[in-house]
Amino acid sequence: MIKIGDKIPAMKLMLATPEGPREVDTAELLGTGKVVLFAVPGAFTPTCSAKHLPGFVKLAPEFKAKGVDKIVCLSVNDAFVLGAWAKEQKAGEAVLMLADGSAAFTKALGLELDLTARGMGVRSQRFAAVIENGVMKKLAVEEPGGFDVSRAETVLASL
């Protein structure tokens, strides 16, 4: 698993945008400034839709006031699903939606979660990270089924 002080892996993923999916390099997206990256097990899932993403959307101005340049939501879904989820959640420009459709980036971080037995395949663990200039500065990984250390309010308080 990635550790504090490690550089973020560089690879190509898809970013959901209002104009459609756009390829991005994780080194570029996450490599400049202060970035809050949070990951959800899946778009449109109960906790992710009711609490996790909405918390970051709502508190985005407060994150910006604390010097955060970007808030990025990572999910093992395709960019079309994340685009629809962002629209439904009214994420707008507040939260960038990063699609890791094959879980390659999630696996490179060592934060994958095998939910095959529950019919969901390989997903991401629920986590939140603070990345500064491409280096992991803080990482909070939830216990299975948990929603505490990665919630927007907790991450904001840690800045």
Legacy VTK file of the C-alpha trace (Angstrom):
# vtk DataFile Version 3.0
C-alpha trace
ASCII
DATASET POLYDATA
POINTS 159 float
0.000 0.000 0.000
1.166 3.528 -0.747
2.696 5.281 2.256
3.164 8.837 3.458
6.057 10.358 1.509
5.527 8.181 -1.598
4.971 9.719 -5.018
1.611 9.137 -6.674
1.819 6.593 -9.531
1.693 8.104 -13.009
-0.784 6.562 -15.426
-3.523 7.513 -17.833
-7.094 7.544 -16.552
-10.326 9.153 -17.686
-11.769 12.308 -16.187
-15.524 12.826 -16.440
-16.206 16.316 -17.777
-19.397 18.082 -18.926
-18.112 17.636 -22.506
-17.544 13.897 -21.993
-14.611 11.732 -20.930
-11.125 13.204 -21.229
-7.860 11.314 -20.750
-5.639 12.675 -17.992
-2.283 11.742 -16.541
-2.465 11.180 -12.785
0.986 12.753 -12.395
-0.352 15.968 -13.920
-3.793 15.942 -12.274
-2.523 15.059 -8.809
1.046 16.327 -9.128
0.687 20.088 -8.734
-0.415 21.966 -5.652
-2.479 20.607 -2.795
-5.032 17.975 -3.801
-7.598 16.157 -1.705
-8.267 12.765 -3.276
-11.078 10.649 -1.917
-12.184 7.262 -3.188
-15.528 5.544 -3.063
-16.373 1.885 -3.659
-18.850 2.876 -6.373
-20.867 5.655 -7.916
-24.581 5.629 -7.099
-24.041 3.358 -4.083
-25.867 4.304 -0.853
-23.196 5.822 1.428
-21.258 7.261 -1.497
-24.329 9.053 -2.873
-25.986 10.055 0.387
-22.917 11.163 2.347
-19.435 10.866 0.851
-19.583 12.854 -2.405
-22.204 15.345 -1.124
-19.973 16.244 1.829
-17.091 17.230 -0.438
-19.373 19.142 -2.816
-20.925 21.079 0.064
-17.611 21.870 1.782
-15.605 22.624 -1.384
-15.415 26.373 -0.621
-14.011 25.623 2.831
-11.383 23.292 1.341
-10.379 26.036 -1.126
-10.131 28.508 1.783
-7.653 26.121 3.450
-5.417 26.089 0.352
-6.716 23.016 -1.460
-6.324 23.467 -5.213
-8.399 20.458 -6.317
-10.797 17.942 -4.846
-10.817 14.696 -6.809
-13.223 11.779 -6.416
-11.822 8.419 -7.543
-14.059 5.473 -8.336
-13.679 2.145 -10.121
-16.384 3.041 -12.625
-16.224 4.293 -16.183
-16.190 8.015 -16.974
-19.746 7.946 -18.343
-21.087 6.619 -15.034
-19.067 9.184 -13.093
-20.291 11.932 -15.402
-23.908 10.953 -14.779
-23.258 10.713 -11.035
-21.594 14.141 -10.961
-24.586 15.622 -12.781
-27.064 13.929 -10.435
-25.072 15.108 -7.397
-24.606 18.651 -8.794
-20.832 18.346 -8.315
-20.145 20.985 -10.969
-16.599 22.325 -10.778
-16.347 21.604 -7.037
-15.187 17.993 -7.380
-13.339 16.423 -10.317
-14.506 12.890 -11.102
-11.657 10.482 -11.885
-12.657 7.174 -13.466
-10.440 4.170 -12.768
-12.517 1.752 -14.837
-10.088 -1.167 -14.647
-8.917 -0.444 -11.080
-5.325 -0.073 -12.366
-4.614 3.102 -10.389
-6.382 1.762 -7.306
-4.264 -1.405 -7.493
-1.086 0.677 -7.990
-1.971 2.459 -4.743
-2.554 -0.914 -3.055
-6.043 0.169 -2.015
-8.221 -2.252 -3.949
-11.127 -4.108 -2.379
-12.359 -7.395 -3.816
-16.150 -7.339 -3.769
-16.515 -10.130 -6.329
-18.492 -12.266 -3.874
-21.035 -9.421 -3.666
-21.284 -9.079 -7.448
-19.315 -5.813 -7.648
-15.880 -7.006 -8.794
-12.709 -5.249 -7.713
-13.373 -1.784 -6.305
-11.522 0.814 -4.262
-11.459 0.883 -0.523
-13.072 4.014 0.865
-10.252 6.445 1.652
-9.176 10.069 1.628
-5.719 11.472 0.974
-3.961 14.803 0.935
-1.396 15.021 -1.842
1.050 17.898 -2.200
2.959 18.260 -5.463
2.452 14.579 -6.227
3.564 13.291 -2.812
1.255 11.542 -0.360
1.081 13.674 2.791
-1.937 12.156 4.585
-3.857 8.942 4.018
-6.947 7.787 5.878
-8.379 4.388 4.932
-11.733 3.284 6.288
-12.276 -0.017 8.014
-14.628 -2.258 5.979
-18.110 -0.742 6.131
-16.817 2.374 7.888
-17.440 6.017 7.091
-15.530 8.250 9.467
-11.880 8.999 8.616
-12.550 9.740 4.924
-15.629 11.954 5.327
-15.294 15.551 4.156
-15.678 17.016 7.651
-12.867 14.847 9.049
-10.507 15.615 6.163
-11.243 19.349 6.388
-10.537 19.344 10.123
-7.156 17.662 9.476
-5.914 20.445 7.188
LINES 1 160
159 0 1 2 3 4 5 6 7 8 9 10 11 12 13 14 15 16 17 18 19 20 21 22 23 24 25 26 27 28 29 30 31 32 33 34 35 36 37 38 39 40 41 42 43 44 45 46 47 48 49 50 51 52 53 54 55 56 57 58 59 60 61 62 63 64 65 66 67 68 69 70 71 72 73 74 75 76 77 78 79 80 81 82 83 84 85 86 87 88 89 90 91 92 93 94 95 96 97 98 99 100 101 102 103 104 105 106 107 108 109 110 111 112 113 114 115 116 117 118 119 120 121 122 123 124 125 126 127 128 129 130 131 132 133 134 135 136 137 138 139 140 141 142 143 144 145 146 147 148 149 150 151 152 153 154 155 156 157 158
